[in-house]
Amino acid sequence: LLLNTMSLNDARLDSENRDVRLGRRTLPEEKAIYDEAKRNAINACKPHIDAFAACDKLQGLMVIFNCRKENNAMNDCMRALMTPEHLDKIREQRQTRMLEEKMEEMAVGAAGAKK
C-alpha cells in the first residue's frame, strides 16, 4: 500500500484540503445559518403570514378548509426563500462577516502591539 505521506503543515497549506476543511460546519453553525434564513423568510413573507393569521381568527376550526389560499401563499413564499441556494448565500455572507471581524481583531491587535 502506498500511503499519503503529506505532513500536517503541508496538508494545511494544500489549497484543496484547506477548502474542504474550511467548508465544514458544525451543527450549531448550520442551525444558526438555518435560523437566519428562517428569520429572513418570515420577514419577507410577513404579508402572507398576516393574511393567514387574519383568516385563521375569522374561521376558527374551519381554517383548514376556508384558508387554503392564504396557507398555500404563505407556504409557497416560505419555500421559495428556504432553498439550498438561499442557505448557501447566507453561509457565504456569514463567512465574509467572520473574516472581516477576524481582520478587524488582527488590526486592533497589531495596533495595540505597536504601542
C-alpha positions as CSV (number, residue, x, y, z in Angstrom):
1,L,0.0,0.0,0.0
2,L,1.1,3.5,-0.8
3,L,0.0,5.9,1.8
4,N,-0.2,9.7,1.5
5,T,2.8,10.9,3.4
6,M,1.8,14.6,3.4
7,S,2.8,16.3,6.7
8,L,0.3,18.2,8.7
9,N,1.9,21.5,7.7
10,D,1.7,20.5,4.0
11,A,-1.9,19.5,4.5
12,R,-2.7,22.9,6.0
13,L,-1.1,24.7,3.1
14,D,-2.7,22.5,0.4
15,S,-5.5,24.6,-1.1
16,E,-7.8,21.7,-2.0
17,N,-7.5,20.3,1.6
18,R,-7.9,23.8,3.0
19,D,-11.1,24.5,1.1
20,V,-12.7,21.2,2.3
21,R,-11.6,21.8,5.9
22,L,-13.0,25.4,5.9
23,G,-16.2,24.3,4.3
24,R,-17.2,22.1,7.1
25,R,-19.7,23.4,9.5
26,T,-20.6,22.2,13.0
27,L,-24.2,21.5,13.9
28,P,-24.6,24.8,15.9
29,E,-23.2,26.8,12.9
30,E,-25.7,25.0,10.5
31,K,-28.5,25.7,12.9
32,A,-27.6,29.4,13.1
33,I,-27.5,29.6,9.3
34,Y,-30.9,27.9,9.1
35,D,-32.3,30.2,11.8
36,E,-31.1,33.3,10.0
37,A,-32.6,32.0,6.7
38,K,-35.9,31.4,8.5
39,R,-35.9,34.9,10.1
40,N,-35.3,36.4,6.7
41,A,-38.1,34.3,5.1
42,I,-40.5,35.2,7.9
43,N,-39.7,38.9,7.4
44,A,-40.1,38.7,3.6
45,C,-43.3,36.7,3.9
46,K,-44.9,38.8,6.6
47,P,-47.9,40.0,4.5
48,H,-48.8,36.3,3.6
49,I,-48.3,35.3,7.2
50,D,-50.5,38.1,8.4
51,A,-53.2,37.3,5.9
52,F,-53.3,33.7,7.0
53,A,-53.4,34.7,10.7
54,A,-56.3,37.1,10.0
55,C,-58.2,34.3,8.1
56,D,-57.5,31.9,11.0
57,K,-59.0,34.3,13.5
58,L,-62.2,34.6,11.4
59,Q,-62.6,31.0,10.5
60,G,-61.7,29.2,13.8
61,L,-61.9,25.4,13.3
62,M,-62.8,25.8,9.6
63,V,-59.4,27.3,8.9
64,I,-58.2,24.1,7.2
65,F,-60.9,24.4,4.6
66,N,-61.5,28.1,4.3
67,C,-58.0,29.5,4.4
68,R,-56.2,27.2,1.9
69,K,-55.5,30.0,-0.4
70,E,-53.7,32.1,2.3
71,N,-52.0,29.0,3.7
72,N,-50.7,28.0,0.2
73,A,-49.5,31.5,-0.5
74,M,-47.7,31.6,2.9
75,N,-46.1,28.2,2.3
76,D,-45.0,29.0,-1.2
77,C,-43.4,32.2,-0.1
78,M,-41.5,30.4,2.7
79,R,-40.4,27.5,0.5
80,A,-39.1,29.9,-2.2
81,L,-36.9,31.6,0.4
82,M,-35.7,28.4,2.2
83,T,-33.9,26.8,-0.8
84,P,-30.4,25.4,-0.6
85,E,-29.3,28.3,-2.8
86,H,-30.5,30.8,-0.2
87,L,-28.8,28.9,2.6
88,D,-25.5,28.9,0.6
89,K,-25.8,32.6,0.1
90,I,-26.2,33.1,3.9
91,R,-23.2,30.8,4.5
92,E,-21.1,33.0,2.2
93,Q,-22.4,36.2,3.9
94,R,-21.6,34.7,7.4
95,Q,-18.1,33.6,6.3
96,T,-17.4,37.1,4.9
97,R,-18.6,38.7,8.1
98,M,-16.4,36.3,10.2
99,L,-13.4,37.1,8.0
100,E,-14.0,40.8,8.3
101,E,-14.3,40.5,12.1
102,K,-11.1,38.5,12.2
103,M,-9.3,41.1,10.2
104,E,-10.5,43.9,12.5
105,E,-9.4,41.9,15.5
106,M,-6.0,41.4,13.9
107,A,-5.7,45.1,13.1
108,V,-6.7,46.1,16.6
109,G,-4.2,43.6,18.0
110,A,-1.4,44.9,15.7
111,A,-2.2,48.5,16.7
112,G,-2.0,47.5,20.3
113,A,1.3,45.7,19.9
114,K,2.9,48.8,18.3
115,K,2.3,50.9,21.4
